[in-house]
Amino acid sequence: MFNRQTLLILVAAIAAGLGLWAAQVLMSPGTAPSPAAPVAALPAVDPDQLKAVRLFPAPRTVPAFALQQSDDTALEPAELQGRWTVVFLGFTNCPDVCPTTLTDLSRAQAQWDHLPEGRRPRVLFVSVDPERDTPAKTGEYARYFHADTLAATAPEPALENFATSLGLVYMKVPLEDGDYTMDHSSALVVLDAQGRQVGLIRPPFVPEDIAADLALLAEVAP
């Protein structure tokens, strides 16, 4: 039989366990700030069907931003609505990662050419080196790989704010010869047709998998 002391210890242990569980729920990332906060729905796609895209538990709203496109027009959130978008950060003097990634993406884009324009996913290349990459130069570089690629950049701090809002980072790295290069995230960000961040694509990139995943997502959630 339990004596009084054993019973008290048992009750205290249960209470502590419940308290720890509640703290984990309340402080875990992605927890709604209040019961009244609406939870936006993700595309009705079985994650096991996706080979390249890793969907988040819930969409993330992208804060307001204003980048400058290669034609000198502003790129704002409204322009990234209506179609699914893959965002990649890079710079035109990038020796390997950028040209390789844009080549992989161009192969995926070629597989979307047969899709109706309104459902065709698109690629947005954003230069993180505005000191050397003008909007026009950024656009010329991006379109070398595929004519439909969107291209933009922005002065600081607008550029950093945009990258940070997507969970991406970059930094200027001095070189011994007095020049510099840029280190930047290699992951691709996936935005849905509402302009929300819904997932990531991490290297190594397989163009066929990227093409299939985005085509499927654009079909079920246009």
Buried (B, 14 or more C-beta within 10 A) or exposed (E): EEEEEEEEEEEEEEEEEEEEEEEEEEEEEEEEEEEEEEEEEBBEBEEEEBEBBBBBEEBBEBEEBEBBBBEEEEBBBEBBBBBBBBBBBBBBBBEEBBBBBBBBBBBBBEBBEEBEEEBBBBBBBBBBBBEBBBBBBBBBBBBBBBEBBBBBBBEEEBBBBBBEBBEBEBEEEEEEEEEEBBEBBBBBBBBBBBBBBBBBBEEEBBBEBBBBBBBBBBEEBB
